[in-house]
Amino acid sequence: MKGKPGGSIVTCAVPKESFKLPPACENGINAITYYMMEEGMESVGSVRVLGNNPCVKCKYGDECDMSGIKMMFGPDATKASAGINRFEDQPEAVNAAKELGKKIAEFLKSKE
């Protein structure tokens, strides 16, 4: 893998502005970036996608004492109020993914 370009695309349910929860996306990006560094790869960028708490699909999500929705959004939060996040509805993530693809393509062209 040495000399190859790479990028990380990480999806997590923890919103960027959450200060109560661990920075899951950053942890994932760091892990991938360090892996690429250990393999001699060139990290050309990363993309953060806001995903969904698994509890939004669980039939017990609103009543569960261990609900991740309540942990993330407060004691009165429900599956309906948490909603579903879609990649297509996140222009910042879509643009970052397009830019990452361009950077990888430019890197490959520069090595021809």
C-alpha positions as CSV (number, residue, x, y, z in Angstrom):
1,M,0.0,0.0,0.0
2,K,3.0,2.2,0.3
3,G,2.7,5.4,-1.8
4,K,-1.0,4.9,-2.5
5,P,-3.5,7.7,-1.8
6,G,-6.3,7.1,0.6
7,G,-9.1,8.9,2.4
8,S,-11.5,8.2,5.2
9,I,-15.2,8.4,5.2
10,V,-16.8,8.0,8.6
11,T,-20.4,7.9,9.6
12,C,-21.4,8.3,13.2
13,A,-24.5,9.3,15.1
14,V,-22.8,11.8,17.4
15,P,-23.5,15.3,16.1
16,K,-20.4,17.5,15.7
17,E,-21.7,20.0,18.2
18,S,-22.2,17.4,21.0
19,F,-19.9,18.1,23.9
20,K,-21.3,15.4,26.2
21,L,-20.4,12.5,24.0
22,P,-17.0,11.2,22.6
23,P,-15.9,12.6,19.2
24,A,-16.7,9.3,17.4
25,C,-16.2,10.6,13.9
26,E,-12.8,12.2,14.8
27,N,-11.7,9.0,16.6
28,G,-12.6,6.9,13.5
29,I,-10.8,9.4,11.1
30,N,-7.8,9.4,13.3
31,A,-7.6,5.6,13.4
32,I,-7.9,5.3,9.6
33,T,-5.4,8.1,9.1
34,Y,-2.8,6.5,11.4
35,Y,-3.3,3.2,9.7
36,M,-2.6,4.7,6.4
37,M,0.5,6.4,7.8
38,E,1.8,3.1,9.2
39,E,1.3,1.6,5.8
40,G,3.2,4.4,4.0
41,M,0.1,5.7,2.4
42,E,-0.8,9.3,1.6
43,S,-3.9,10.5,3.4
44,V,-5.5,13.1,1.2
45,G,-8.6,13.9,3.2
46,S,-11.6,12.8,5.2
47,V,-15.4,13.0,5.1
48,R,-17.7,13.1,8.1
49,V,-21.3,11.9,7.6
50,L,-23.9,12.3,10.3
51,G,-25.5,8.9,10.7
52,N,-28.3,7.6,12.8
53,N,-28.6,6.3,16.3
54,P,-29.5,2.6,16.0
55,C,-32.4,3.2,18.4
56,V,-34.4,5.0,15.7
57,K,-35.1,1.6,14.1
58,C,-35.8,-0.4,17.3
59,K,-39.4,-1.0,18.2
60,Y,-38.6,-0.3,21.9
61,G,-36.6,2.9,21.2
62,D,-39.0,5.3,22.9
63,E,-39.5,3.2,26.1
64,C,-36.1,1.8,26.6
65,D,-34.1,3.0,29.6
66,M,-30.9,2.6,27.7
67,S,-32.0,4.6,24.7
68,G,-29.2,6.2,22.8
69,I,-31.7,8.8,21.6
70,K,-32.4,10.0,25.1
71,M,-28.6,10.0,25.9
72,M,-27.9,12.1,22.8
73,F,-30.9,14.4,22.6
74,G,-32.3,14.6,26.2
75,P,-34.8,12.7,28.4
76,D,-37.9,13.9,26.3
77,A,-36.5,12.9,22.9
78,T,-38.3,10.3,20.8
79,K,-37.5,8.4,17.7
80,A,-39.7,10.8,15.8
81,S,-38.0,13.9,17.2
82,A,-34.5,12.4,16.5
83,G,-35.5,11.7,12.9
84,I,-33.4,10.1,10.2
85,N,-30.2,11.6,8.8
86,R,-29.5,11.0,5.1
87,F,-26.2,11.6,3.4
88,E,-28.0,13.2,0.4
89,D,-29.4,15.9,2.8
90,Q,-25.9,16.9,4.1
91,P,-24.4,19.2,1.5
92,E,-21.2,19.6,3.5
93,A,-20.6,15.9,3.5
94,V,-21.6,15.5,-0.2
95,N,-19.2,18.2,-1.2
96,A,-16.4,16.8,1.0
97,A,-16.9,13.4,-0.6
98,K,-16.7,14.9,-4.1
99,E,-13.5,16.8,-3.1
100,L,-12.0,13.7,-1.6
101,G,-12.6,11.9,-4.9
102,K,-11.0,14.7,-6.8
103,K,-8.0,14.7,-4.5
104,I,-7.4,11.0,-5.0
105,A,-7.8,11.4,-8.8
106,E,-5.3,14.3,-8.8
107,F,-2.8,12.3,-6.7
108,L,-3.0,9.4,-9.1
109,K,-2.6,11.6,-12.1
110,S,0.5,13.3,-10.6
111,K,2.1,9.8,-10.2
112,E,1.7,8.8,-13.9
